[in-house]
């Protein structure tokens, strides 16, 4: 649905089986308000998706703005709402939030609730009174309209029919395997093999560029490098290579001063088509190479229309001219920053989520792969000074491969959990350190609070 179509919901607002309207809800402070919100959201999700408009009240047979408008609509931001969904709904799913202007020039939050679920969505928490929202209960939309538990056989039948329709492709694929006698190799295993081949081909391409460019200074990442990659899995949109640059530009996540998959416009470093991908090497061009650009600012990346992405960059800890909080200069290849992997993994996941919107039609999953090379002998430190780490946490291993598979819709509500799960093996290299979940939550919050 386009922004214009969402805006049309406020021209003559009305409730329907796929549209619910609520008064202003104190989602930040009131457990009862969150339960009210989630009852409607779960019912809409089980109905096949829909919209929840917040801030209107019914007078007669028409909806008008409620007089209880809060001073700040930040309480309805997407992160807060998806955090509530993740806390109350099982399985969790991702909602999008749109701030829409009505014909009267007032702004209202409109929550878009996705459909397409393969199992019924249930409430995994109850309201404070245990009645408004009941634990382990399923809710559906009924004529009225209203959100209630399914009771009649027809209501259950409709719900299960929708879920079966959404998983029909999975069932048909299994039937094809049974009929053809194909061995029971999982799509995940095939996808991982495909991703490994993609990474190897990108590394070969980068090596060829280095060889053909002669002296490349720090761009060769002699003291260490990091490979970030992912592969989207789902029904691809019919997109040509000439259309891909617009999708890549729109997908850039600008929470850092040097974002992943940055799409520069300068002719010397602008991306270009190569084979079936958009390719960019920041270190290319004589003018850039003469700058002796640091390895962490010499990105090489590639993205295809099929949803494969690859980015290679050097360690930011090895950049020239850096000093520790005590004033001592950092020697390349000796330190490993506590914060940077958290930020980079979160950036990678958010970028995949953003790219999926442009490349995939309907539900999607993603296979992530991060590879660190040049870890041996590095000491874990927090250069921000926000945490005191035990001295002497040294990595005795040089290379590590990190992998994770996730549904795209889980990235928004479960980003800290996914980042922690992906990075745990990395931090354990440094004297068996366990990555604290609270630290991951804090750093991702700090990263997302910044926009460039």
C-alpha positions as a Markdown table, in Angstrom:
| # | Residue | x | y | z |
|---|---|---|---|---|
| 1 | Unk | 0.0 | 0.0 | 0.0 |
| 2 | Unk | 1.3 | 3.4 | -1.0 |
| 3 | Unk | 1.6 | 6.4 | 1.4 |
| 4 | Unk | -1.2 | 8.0 | -0.4 |
| 5 | Unk | -3.5 | 5.0 | 0.2 |
| 6 | Unk | -2.6 | 5.0 | 3.9 |
| 7 | Unk | -3.4 | 8.7 | 4.1 |
| 8 | Unk | -6.8 | 8.0 | 2.5 |
| 9 | Unk | -7.7 | 6.1 | 5.6 |
| 10 | Unk | -8.2 | 9.4 | 7.4 |
| 11 | Unk | -10.3 | 11.1 | 4.8 |
| 12 | Unk | -13.5 | 9.5 | 6.1 |
| 13 | Unk | -12.3 | 7.2 | 8.9 |
| 14 | Unk | -14.3 | 4.1 | 9.7 |
| 15 | Unk | -13.9 | 0.8 | 11.3 |
| 16 | Unk | -14.0 | -2.4 | 9.3 |
| 17 | Unk | -12.8 | -6.0 | 9.7 |
| 18 | Unk | -9.4 | -4.8 | 8.6 |
| 19 | Unk | -9.4 | -1.4 | 10.2 |
| 20 | Unk | -9.5 | -0.7 | 14.0 |
| 21 | Unk | -9.7 | 2.8 | 15.5 |
| 22 | Unk | -8.6 | 3.5 | 19.1 |
| 23 | Unk | -8.5 | 6.6 | 21.3 |
| 24 | Unk | -5.1 | 7.9 | 22.4 |
| 25 | Unk | -3.3 | 5.1 | 24.3 |
| 26 | Unk | -0.6 | 5.6 | 26.8 |
| 27 | Unk | 1.5 | 2.7 | 25.4 |
| 28 | Unk | 4.6 | 3.7 | 27.4 |
| 29 | Unk | 3.2 | 3.8 | 30.9 |
| 30 | Unk | -0.1 | 1.9 | 31.0 |
| 31 | Unk | -0.2 | -1.9 | 30.9 |
| 32 | Unk | -3.9 | -1.8 | 30.3 |
| 33 | Unk | -3.4 | 0.5 | 27.3 |
| 34 | Unk | -0.8 | -2.0 | 25.9 |
| 35 | Unk | -3.2 | -4.9 | 26.4 |
| 36 | Unk | -6.0 | -2.9 | 24.6 |
| 37 | Unk | -3.6 | -2.2 | 21.8 |
| 38 | Unk | -2.4 | -5.8 | 21.5 |
| 39 | Unk | -5.8 | -7.4 | 21.5 |
| 40 | Unk | -6.7 | -5.4 | 18.4 |
| 41 | Unk | -3.3 | -6.0 | 16.8 |
| 42 | Unk | -3.4 | -9.8 | 17.3 |
| 43 | Unk | -7.0 | -9.9 | 15.9 |
| 44 | Unk | -6.0 | -7.9 | 12.8 |
| 45 | Unk | -2.9 | -10.2 | 12.3 |
| 46 | Unk | -5.1 | -13.3 | 12.4 |
| 47 | Unk | -7.6 | -11.7 | 10.1 |
| 48 | Unk | -4.9 | -11.4 | 7.4 |
| 49 | Unk | -3.5 | -7.9 | 8.3 |
| 50 | Unk | -4.9 | -4.5 | 8.6 |
| 51 | Unk | -4.6 | -1.0 | 10.1 |
| 52 | Unk | -4.9 | 0.4 | 13.6 |
| 53 | Unk | -5.6 | 4.2 | 13.7 |
| 54 | Unk | -4.8 | 5.9 | 17.0 |
| 55 | Unk | -6.2 | 9.2 | 18.3 |
| 56 | Unk | -9.8 | 9.2 | 17.2 |
| 57 | Unk | -13.1 | 8.8 | 19.1 |
| 58 | Unk | -16.6 | 8.0 | 17.8 |
| 59 | Unk | -19.3 | 10.6 | 18.1 |
| 60 | Unk | -22.6 | 9.5 | 16.7 |
| 61 | Unk | -21.6 | 7.6 | 13.6 |
| 62 | Unk | -18.5 | 9.5 | 12.8 |
| 63 | Unk | -14.9 | 9.6 | 14.1 |
| 64 | Unk | -13.4 | 12.8 | 15.3 |
| 65 | Unk | -10.1 | 13.7 | 17.0 |
| 66 | Unk | -10.0 | 12.9 | 20.7 |
| 67 | Unk | -9.4 | 15.8 | 23.1 |
| 68 | Unk | -6.6 | 13.9 | 24.9 |
| 69 | Unk | -3.9 | 14.3 | 22.3 |
| 70 | Unk | -0.4 | 13.9 | 23.9 |
| 71 | Unk | 2.2 | 16.6 | 23.5 |
| 72 | Unk | 4.7 | 14.2 | 22.0 |
| 73 | Unk | 3.9 | 11.4 | 19.5 |
| 74 | Unk | 7.3 | 9.8 | 20.2 |
| 75 | Unk | 5.4 | 7.3 | 22.4 |
| 76 | Unk | 4.1 | 5.8 | 19.2 |
| 77 | Unk | 7.5 | 5.2 | 17.5 |
| 78 | Unk | 8.1 | 2.0 | 15.6 |
| 79 | Unk | 10.7 | 0.6 | 18.1 |
| 80 | Unk | 8.3 | 1.0 | 21.1 |
| 81 | Unk | 5.4 | -0.5 | 19.3 |
| 82 | Unk | 7.4 | -3.5 | 18.0 |
| 83 | Unk | 8.8 | -4.0 | 21.4 |
| 84 | Unk | 5.2 | -4.3 | 22.8 |
| 85 | Unk | 4.3 | -6.7 | 20.0 |
| 86 | Unk | 7.4 | -8.9 | 20.7 |
| 87 | Unk | 6.4 | -8.9 | 24.5 |
| 88 | Unk | 2.7 | -9.9 | 23.9 |
| 89 | Unk | 2.5 | -11.8 | 20.7 |
| 90 | Unk | 3.6 | -15.4 | 19.9 |
| 91 | Unk | 5.0 | -15.7 | 17.3 |
| 92 | Unk | 6.2 | -12.1 | 17.2 |
| 93 | Unk | 5.9 | -10.1 | 14.0 |
| 94 | Unk | 6.9 | -6.7 | 12.7 |
| 95 | Unk | 4.5 | -3.7 | 12.4 |
| 96 | Unk | 5.2 | -0.5 | 10.5 |
| 97 | Unk | 4.2 | 2.8 | 11.9 |
| 98 | Unk | 3.1 | 5.8 | 9.7 |
| 99 | Unk | 2.4 | 9.3 | 10.9 |
| 100 | Unk | -0.4 | 10.5 | 8.7 |
| 101 | Unk | -1.8 | 14.0 | 8.2 |
| 102 | Unk | -5.6 | 14.2 | 8.2 |
| 103 | Unk | -7.6 | 16.7 | 6.1 |
| 104 | Unk | -7.8 | 18.8 | 9.2 |
| 105 | Unk | -4.0 | 19.0 | 9.3 |
| 106 | Unk | -3.6 | 16.9 | 12.4 |
| 107 | Unk | -1.1 | 14.0 | 12.6 |
| 108 | Unk | -2.2 | 10.5 | 13.7 |
| 109 | Unk | -0.2 | 7.3 | 14.1 |
| 110 | Unk | -1.4 | 4.5 | 11.8 |
| 111 | Unk | 0.0 | 1.1 | 12.6 |
| 112 | Unk | 0.1 | -1.3 | 9.7 |
| 113 | Unk | -0.3 | -4.9 | 11.0 |
| 114 | Unk | 1.0 | -7.6 | 8.6 |
| 115 | Unk | -0.9 | -10.7 | 7.6 |
| 116 | Unk | 0.4 | -13.8 | 6.0 |
| 117 | Unk | 1.1 | -15.8 | 9.2 |
| 118 | Unk | 1.5 | -19.5 | 8.9 |
| 119 | Unk | 0.2 | -20.2 | 12.5 |
| 120 | Unk | -2.5 | -18.4 | 14.5 |
| 121 | Unk | -1.1 | -15.5 | 16.6 |
| 122 | Unk | -1.8 | -15.9 | 20.4 |
| 123 | Unk | -1.3 | -13.6 | 23.4 |
| 124 | Unk | 1.5 | -14.8 | 25.6 |
| 125 | Unk | 0.8 | -12.2 | 28.3 |
| 126 | Unk | -2.4 | -11.1 | 30.0 |
| 127 | Unk | -3.8 | -7.6 | 30.9 |
| 128 | Unk | -3.5 | -6.6 | 34.6 |
| 129 | Unk | -7.1 | -7.8 | 35.2 |
| 130 | Unk | -6.6 | -11.0 | 33.3 |
| 131 | Unk | -9.9 | -10.3 | 31.4 |
| 132 | Unk | -9.3 | -7.6 | 28.8 |
| 133 | Unk | -6.4 | -9.7 | 27.3 |
| 134 | Unk | -6.1 | -13.3 | 28.4 |
| 135 | Unk | -2.9 | -15.3 | 28.4 |
| 136 | Unk | -2.6 | -18.0 | 25.7 |
| 137 | Unk | -5.7 | -16.7 | 23.9 |
| 138 | Unk | -6.2 | -16.2 | 20.2 |
| 139 | Unk | -8.3 | -13.3 | 18.9 |
| 140 | Unk | -9.9 | -12.7 | 15.5 |
| 141 | Unk | -11.9 | -9.9 | 13.9 |
| 142 | Unk | -15.7 | -10.3 | 14.0 |
| 143 | Unk | -18.6 | -8.4 | 12.5 |
| 144 | Unk | -19.4 | -5.2 | 14.5 |
| 145 | Unk | -16.5 | -4.9 | 14.0 |
| 146 | Unk | -14.8 | -6.2 | 17.2 |
| 147 | Unk | -11.9 | -8.2 | 18.3 |
| 148 | Unk | -12.8 | -11.3 | 20.3 |
| 149 | Unk | -11.9 | -15.0 | 20.8 |
| 150 | Unk | -13.1 | -17.4 | 18.1 |
| 151 | Unk | -16.0 | -19.5 | 19.4 |
| 152 | Unk | -18.0 | -20.8 | 16.5 |
| 153 | Unk | -16.7 | -23.6 | 14.3 |
| 154 | Unk | -16.8 | -21.3 | 11.2 |
| 155 | Unk | -14.6 | -18.7 | 12.9 |
| 156 | Unk | -11.9 | -21.4 | 13.7 |
| 157 | Unk | -12.3 | -22.8 | 10.2 |
| 158 | Unk | -11.7 | -19.4 | 8.6 |
| 159 | Unk | -8.6 | -18.8 | 10.8 |
| 160 | Unk | -7.0 | -22.2 | 10.0 |
| 161 | Unk | -7.8 | -21.8 | 6.3 |
| 162 | Unk | -5.9 | -18.5 | 6.2 |
| 163 | Unk | -2.9 | -20.1 | 7.9 |
| 164 | Unk | -2.9 | -23.1 | 5.6 |
| 165 | Unk | -3.1 | -20.9 | 2.6 |
| 166 | Unk | 0.0 | -19.0 | 3.8 |
| 167 | Unk | 2.0 | -22.1 | 4.2 |
| 168 | Unk | 0.7 | -23.8 | 1.0 |
| 169 | Unk | 4.0 | -23.3 | -0.8 |
| 170 | Unk | 5.9 | -25.0 | 2.0 |
| 171 | Unk | 3.6 | -28.0 | 1.8 |
| 172 | Unk | 3.8 | -28.2 | -1.9 |
| 173 | Unk | 7.6 | -28.1 | -1.8 |
| 174 | Unk | 7.7 | -31.0 | 0.6 |
| 175 | Unk | 5.3 | -33.0 | -1.6 |
| 176 | Unk | 7.6 | -32.3 | -4.6 |
| 177 | Unk | 10.5 | -33.7 | -2.6 |
| 178 | Unk | 8.6 | -36.8 | -1.6 |
| 179 | Unk | 7.3 | -37.5 | -5.2 |
| 180 | Unk | 10.7 | -36.9 | -6.9 |
| 181 | Unk | 12.6 | -38.9 | -4.3 |
| 182 | Unk | 15.0 | -36.0 | -3.7 |
| 183 | Unk | 17.2 | -36.4 | -0.6 |
| 184 | Unk | 16.2 | -34.5 | 2.5 |
| 185 | Unk | 18.7 | -31.6 | 2.2 |
| 186 | Unk | 17.2 | -28.5 | 3.8 |
| 187 | Unk | 16.8 | -25.1 | 2.0 |
| 188 | Unk | 18.9 | -23.6 | 4.7 |
| 189 | Unk | 21.9 | -25.8 | 4.0 |
| 190 | Unk | 21.6 | -25.1 | 0.2 |
| 191 | Unk | 21.4 | -21.4 | 0.9 |
| 192 | Unk | 24.4 | -21.4 | 3.1 |
| 193 | Unk | 26.4 | -23.2 | 0.4 |
| 194 | Unk | 25.2 | -20.5 | -2.1 |
| 195 | Unk | 26.2 | -17.7 | 0.3 |
| 196 | Unk | 29.7 | -19.3 | 0.7 |
| 197 | Unk | 30.1 | -19.4 | -3.1 |
| 198 | Unk | 29.0 | -15.8 | -3.3 |
| 199 | Unk | 31.6 | -14.7 | -0.7 |
| 200 | Unk | 34.4 | -16.6 | -2.4 |
| 201 | Unk | 33.6 | -15.0 | -5.8 |
| 202 | Unk | 33.6 | -11.5 | -4.2 |
| 203 | Unk | 36.9 | -12.2 | -2.5 |
| 204 | Unk | 38.4 | -13.3 | -5.8 |
| 205 | Unk | 37.1 | -10.1 | -7.4 |
| 206 | Unk | 38.6 | -7.9 | -4.7 |
| 207 | Unk | 41.9 | -9.7 | -5.0 |
| 208 | Unk | 41.9 | -9.1 | -8.7 |
| 209 | Unk | 41.2 | -5.4 | -8.2 |
| 210 | Unk | 44.1 | -5.2 | -5.7 |
| 211 | Unk | 46.4 | -6.9 | -8.1 |
| 212 | Unk | 45.5 | -4.8 | -11.1 |
| 213 | Unk | 45.8 | -1.5 | -9.2 |
| 214 | Unk | 49.4 | -1.9 | -8.1 |
| 215 | Unk | 50.2 | 0.1 | -5.0 |
| 216 | Unk | 47.0 | 0.4 | -2.9 |
| 217 | Unk | 48.5 | 1.4 | 0.4 |
| 218 | Unk | 46.2 | 0.6 | 3.4 |
| 219 | Unk | 43.4 | -0.6 | 1.1 |
| 220 | Unk | 45.0 | -4.1 | 1.1 |
| 221 | Unk | 43.9 | -4.5 | 4.8 |
| 222 | Unk | 47.2 | -6.2 | 5.7 |
| 223 | Unk | 46.6 | -6.1 | 9.5 |
| 224 | Unk | 43.1 | -7.6 | 9.3 |
| 225 | Unk | 39.7 | -7.3 | 7.6 |
| 226 | Unk | 36.1 | -8.0 | 8.2 |
| 227 | Unk | 33.6 | -9.5 | 5.7 |
| 228 | Unk | 29.9 | -8.7 | 6.1 |
| 229 | Unk | 27.5 | -10.6 | 3.9 |
| 230 | Unk | 23.9 | -11.8 | 3.7 |
| 231 | Unk | 21.5 | -13.5 | 1.3 |
| 232 | Unk | 17.8 | -12.8 | 1.2 |
| 233 | Unk | 15.4 | -15.7 | 0.7 |
| 234 | Unk | 11.9 | -15.2 | -0.6 |
| 235 | Unk | 9.8 | -14.4 | -3.7 |
| 236 | Unk | 11.9 | -11.8 | -5.6 |
| 237 | Unk | 10.4 | -8.8 | -7.3 |
| 238 | Unk | 11.0 | -8.6 | -11.1 |
| 239 | Unk | 13.9 | -6.1 | -10.8 |
| 240 | Unk | 16.5 | -5.4 | -13.5 |
| 241 | Unk | 20.2 | -4.4 | -12.8 |
| 242 | Unk | 19.4 | -0.9 | -14.0 |
| 243 | Unk | 16.7 | -0.5 | -11.3 |
| 244 | Unk | 18.9 | -1.9 | -8.5 |
| 245 | Unk | 20.9 | 1.3 | -7.8 |
| 246 | Unk | 17.7 | 3.1 | -6.6 |
| 247 | Unk | 16.9 | 0.3 | -4.2 |
| 248 | Unk | 20.5 | 0.2 | -2.9 |
| 249 | Unk | 20.5 | 4.0 | -2.3 |
| 250 | Unk | 17.2 | 3.9 | -0.5 |
| 251 | Unk | 18.4 | 1.0 | 1.7 |
| 252 | Unk | 21.4 | 2.8 | 3.3 |
| 253 | Unk | 21.1 | 2.9 | 7.1 |
| 254 | Unk | 22.5 | 6.3 | 8.3 |
| 255 | Unk | 23.2 | 5.7 | 12.0 |
| 256 | Unk | 26.9 | 6.1 | 11.6 |
| 257 | Unk | 29.2 | 8.6 | 9.9 |
| 258 | Unk | 30.5 | 5.9 | 7.6 |
| 259 | Unk | 27.4 | 3.7 | 6.8 |
| 260 | Unk | 27.5 | 0.2 | 5.4 |
| 261 | Unk | 27.0 | 0.0 | 1.6 |
| 262 | Unk | 27.4 | 3.8 | 1.3 |
| 263 | Unk | 26.5 | 4.9 | -2.3 |
| 264 | Unk | 28.9 | 7.7 | -3.2 |
| 265 | Unk | 28.2 | 10.1 | -6.0 |
| 266 | Unk | 31.8 | 11.2 | -6.8 |
| 267 | Unk | 32.8 | 9.9 | -10.2 |
| 268 | Unk | 36.1 | 8.5 | -8.9 |
| 269 | Unk | 34.4 | 6.2 | -6.4 |
| 270 | Unk | 30.8 | 5.9 | -7.7 |
| 271 | Unk | 29.4 | 2.4 | -7.9 |
| 272 | Unk | 29.2 | 0.7 | -11.3 |
| 273 | Unk | 27.7 | -2.4 | -12.9 |
| 274 | Unk | 29.9 | -5.5 | -13.0 |
| 275 | Unk | 28.5 | -8.8 | -14.2 |
| 276 | Unk | 25.2 | -9.2 | -12.3 |
| 277 | Unk | 25.9 | -6.8 | -9.5 |
| 278 | Unk | 26.2 | -3.2 | -8.4 |
| 279 | Unk | 29.9 | -2.9 | -7.3 |
| 280 | Unk | 31.7 | -0.2 | -5.4 |
| 281 | Unk | 35.4 | 0.0 | -4.4 |
| 282 | Unk | 36.1 | 3.2 | -2.4 |
| 283 | Unk | 39.8 | 2.8 | -2.8 |
| 284 | Unk | 39.7 | 2.8 | -6.6 |
| 285 | Unk | 41.0 | 5.7 | -8.7 |
| 286 | Unk | 44.4 | 7.3 | -8.4 |
| 287 | Unk | 43.3 | 10.3 | -6.5 |
| 288 | Unk | 41.8 | 8.1 | -3.8 |
| 289 | Unk | 44.9 | 5.8 | -3.6 |
| 290 | Unk | 47.2 | 8.7 | -3.2 |
| 291 | Unk | 45.3 | 9.7 | -0.1 |
| 292 | Unk | 46.6 | 6.7 | 1.7 |
| 293 | Unk | 43.1 | 6.2 | 2.9 |
| 294 | Unk | 42.7 | 4.0 | 6.0 |
| 295 | Unk | 41.6 | 0.4 | 5.5 |
| 296 | Unk | 38.3 | 1.0 | 7.4 |
| 297 | Unk | 37.4 | 3.7 | 4.8 |
| 298 | Unk | 38.4 | 1.6 | 1.7 |
| 299 | Unk | 35.2 | -0.4 | 1.5 |
| 300 | Unk | 34.6 | -2.9 | -1.3 |
| 301 | Unk | 31.0 | -4.0 | -1.7 |
| 302 | Unk | 28.7 | -5.8 | -4.1 |
| 303 | Unk | 24.9 | -6.3 | -4.2 |
| 304 | Unk | 22.8 | -8.4 | -6.7 |
| 305 | Unk | 19.2 | -8.2 | -7.7 |
| 306 | Unk | 18.8 | -11.7 | -6.2 |
| 307 | Unk | 19.4 | -10.3 | -2.7 |
| 308 | Unk | 23.1 | -11.2 | -2.1 |
| 309 | Unk | 25.2 | -8.5 | -0.4 |
| 310 | Unk | 28.9 | -8.4 | 0.4 |
| 311 | Unk | 31.0 | -5.8 | 2.1 |
| 312 | Unk | 34.7 | -5.9 | 3.0 |
| 313 | Unk | 36.5 | -3.3 | 5.2 |
| 314 | Unk | 39.5 | -3.1 | 7.4 |
| 315 | Unk | 39.6 | -2.7 | 11.2 |
| 316 | Unk | 38.7 | 0.7 | 12.4 |
| 317 | Unk | 40.9 | 0.1 | 15.4 |
| 318 | Unk | 43.9 | 0.1 | 13.0 |
| 319 | Unk | 43.3 | 3.6 | 11.5 |
| 320 | Unk | 46.2 | 5.9 | 11.7 |
| 321 | Unk | 46.5 | 8.7 | 14.4 |
| 322 | Unk | 44.2 | 7.1 | 17.0 |
| 323 | Unk | 44.9 | 7.2 | 20.7 |
| 324 | Unk | 43.6 | 5.5 | 23.8 |
| 325 | Unk | 41.9 | 7.4 | 26.7 |
| 326 | Unk | 45.3 | 7.5 | 28.4 |
| 327 | Unk | 46.8 | 9.4 | 25.4 |
| 328 | Unk | 48.9 | 6.5 | 24.1 |
| 329 | Unk | 48.9 | 5.9 | 20.3 |
| 330 | Unk | 47.2 | 2.8 | 19.1 |
| 331 | Unk | 49.4 | 0.4 | 17.1 |
| 332 | Unk | 47.7 | -1.4 | 14.2 |
| 333 | Unk | 46.8 | -5.0 | 14.8 |
| 334 | Unk | 46.9 | -4.9 | 18.6 |
| 335 | Unk | 43.4 | -3.9 | 19.7 |
| 336 | Unk | 39.8 | -5.1 | 19.3 |
| 337 | Unk | 37.1 | -2.7 | 20.2 |
| 338 | Unk | 34.2 | -3.9 | 22.4 |
| 339 | Unk | 31.5 | -1.7 | 20.8 |
| 340 | Unk | 32.2 | -1.8 | 17.1 |
| 341 | Unk | 31.1 | -5.4 | 16.4 |
| 342 | Unk | 27.7 | -4.7 | 18.0 |
| 343 | Unk | 27.1 | -1.6 | 15.9 |
| 344 | Unk | 28.2 | -3.3 | 12.7 |
| 345 | Unk | 26.1 | -6.4 | 13.2 |
| 346 | Unk | 23.1 | -4.3 | 13.9 |
| 347 | Unk | 23.7 | -2.1 | 10.8 |
| 348 | Unk | 24.0 | -5.2 | 8.7 |
| 349 | Unk | 20.7 | -6.6 | 9.9 |
| 350 | Unk | 18.9 | -3.3 | 9.5 |
| 351 | Unk | 20.3 | -3.0 | 6.0 |
| 352 | Unk | 19.1 | -6.5 | 5.1 |
| 353 | Unk | 15.6 | -5.6 | 6.4 |
| 354 | Unk | 15.7 | -2.4 | 4.3 |
| 355 | Unk | 16.8 | -4.2 | 1.1 |
| 356 | Unk | 14.2 | -6.8 | 1.6 |
| 357 | Unk | 11.5 | -4.2 | 1.2 |
| 358 | Unk | 12.8 | -3.3 | -2.2 |
| 359 | Unk | 13.7 | -6.8 | -3.5 |
| 360 | Unk | 11.3 | -9.3 | -1.9 |
| 361 | Unk | 7.5 | -9.6 | -2.3 |
| 362 | Unk | 5.9 | -11.0 | 0.8 |
| 363 | Unk | 7.6 | -12.9 | 3.7 |
| 364 | Unk | 11.3 | -13.3 | 3.6 |
| 365 | Unk | 14.2 | -14.7 | 5.6 |
| 366 | Unk | 17.9 | -13.9 | 5.5 |
| 367 | Unk | 21.2 | -15.8 | 6.0 |
| 368 | Unk | 23.9 | -13.6 | 7.7 |
| 369 | Unk | 27.6 | -14.3 | 7.6 |
| 370 | Unk | 30.3 | -12.2 | 9.2 |
| 371 | Unk | 34.0 | -13.2 | 9.0 |
| 372 | Unk | 36.8 | -11.6 | 11.0 |
| 373 | Unk | 40.4 | -12.1 | 9.8 |
| 374 | Unk | 43.5 | -10.9 | 11.8 |
| 375 | Unk | 42.2 | -11.4 | 15.3 |
| 376 | Unk | 45.3 | -13.2 | 16.7 |
| 377 | Unk | 47.1 | -11.2 | 19.3 |
| 378 | Unk | 44.5 | -8.5 | 19.6 |
| 379 | Unk | 43.3 | -7.4 | 23.1 |
| 380 | Unk | 39.7 | -6.6 | 23.8 |
| 381 | Unk | 39.2 | -3.0 | 25.0 |
| 382 | Unk | 36.4 | -0.5 | 25.3 |
| 383 | Unk | 37.8 | 2.7 | 23.7 |
| 384 | Unk | 34.8 | 4.7 | 24.7 |
| 385 | Unk | 35.7 | 4.2 | 28.4 |
| 386 | Unk | 32.1 | 3.3 | 29.2 |
| 387 | Unk | 33.0 | -0.1 | 30.5 |
| 388 | Unk | 35.9 | -1.5 | 32.5 |
| 389 | Unk | 37.1 | -4.7 | 31.0 |
| 390 | Unk | 39.5 | -7.2 | 32.6 |
| 391 | Unk | 43.0 | -6.5 | 31.2 |
| 392 | Unk | 44.7 | -9.2 | 29.1 |
| 393 | Unk | 41.7 | -10.6 | 27.2 |
| 394 | Unk | 43.7 | -11.7 | 24.1 |
| 395 | Unk | 42.5 | -13.7 | 21.1 |
| 396 | Unk | 44.7 | -16.7 | 20.2 |
| 397 | Unk | 42.6 | -17.4 | 17.1 |
| 398 | Unk | 43.1 | -15.5 | 13.9 |
| 399 | Unk | 39.9 | -16.1 | 11.9 |
| 400 | Unk | 36.3 | -16.7 | 12.9 |
| 401 | Unk | 33.1 | -17.3 | 10.9 |
| 402 | Unk | 29.8 | -16.1 | 12.4 |
| 403 | Unk | 26.4 | -17.2 | 10.9 |
| 404 | Unk | 22.8 | -16.7 | 11.7 |
| 405 | Unk | 19.4 | -17.2 | 9.9 |
| 406 | Unk | 16.4 | -15.0 | 10.7 |
| 407 | Unk | 13.0 | -14.1 | 9.4 |
| 408 | Unk | 13.1 | -10.5 | 8.1 |
| 409 | Unk | 10.0 | -9.6 | 10.2 |
| 410 | Unk | 11.9 | -10.6 | 13.4 |
| 411 | Unk | 14.8 | -8.1 | 12.9 |
| 412 | Unk | 12.9 | -5.0 | 14.1 |
| 413 | Unk | 11.5 | -6.4 | 17.4 |
| 414 | Unk | 14.4 | -8.8 | 18.2 |
| 415 | Unk | 17.4 | -6.9 | 16.9 |
| 416 | Unk | 19.4 | -7.0 | 20.2 |
| 417 | Unk | 18.7 | -10.7 | 20.7 |
| 418 | Unk | 19.8 | -11.5 | 17.1 |
| 419 | Unk | 22.9 | -9.4 | 17.4 |
| 420 | Unk | 23.9 | -11.1 | 20.7 |
| 421 | Unk | 23.3 | -14.6 | 19.3 |
| 422 | Unk | 25.4 | -13.8 | 16.2 |
| 423 | Unk | 28.3 | -12.3 | 18.1 |
| 424 | Unk | 28.6 | -14.6 | 21.1 |
| 425 | Unk | 31.3 | -16.9 | 19.6 |
| 426 | Unk | 33.3 | -13.8 | 18.6 |
| 427 | Unk | 33.5 | -12.4 | 22.2 |
| 428 | Unk | 34.2 | -15.8 | 23.7 |
| 429 | Unk | 37.6 | -15.8 | 21.9 |
| 430 | Unk | 38.7 | -13.2 | 24.4 |
| 431 | Unk | 39.2 | -15.3 | 27.5 |
| 432 | Unk | 35.8 | -16.9 | 27.3 |
| 433 | Unk | 34.0 | -13.5 | 27.6 |
| 434 | Unk | 30.2 | -13.7 | 27.7 |
| 435 | Unk | 28.7 | -10.8 | 25.8 |
| 436 | Unk | 26.3 | -9.1 | 28.2 |
| 437 | Unk | 22.8 | -8.7 | 26.8 |
| 438 | Unk | 22.4 | -5.3 | 28.5 |
| 439 | Unk | 25.5 | -4.0 | 26.8 |
| 440 | Unk | 24.0 | -5.0 | 23.4 |
| 441 | Unk | 20.7 | -3.3 | 24.2 |
| 442 | Unk | 22.5 | -0.1 | 25.3 |
| 443 | Unk | 24.8 | 0.1 | 22.3 |
| 444 | Unk | 22.1 | -0.5 | 19.7 |
| 445 | Unk | 19.9 | 2.1 | 21.4 |
| 446 | Unk | 22.9 | 4.5 | 21.3 |
| 447 | Unk | 23.5 | 3.7 | 17.6 |
| 448 | Unk | 19.9 | 4.2 | 16.6 |
| 449 | Unk | 19.6 | 7.5 | 18.4 |
| 450 | Unk | 22.1 | 9.0 | 15.9 |
| 451 | Unk | 21.2 | 9.9 | 12.3 |
| 452 | Unk | 23.5 | 11.3 | 9.7 |
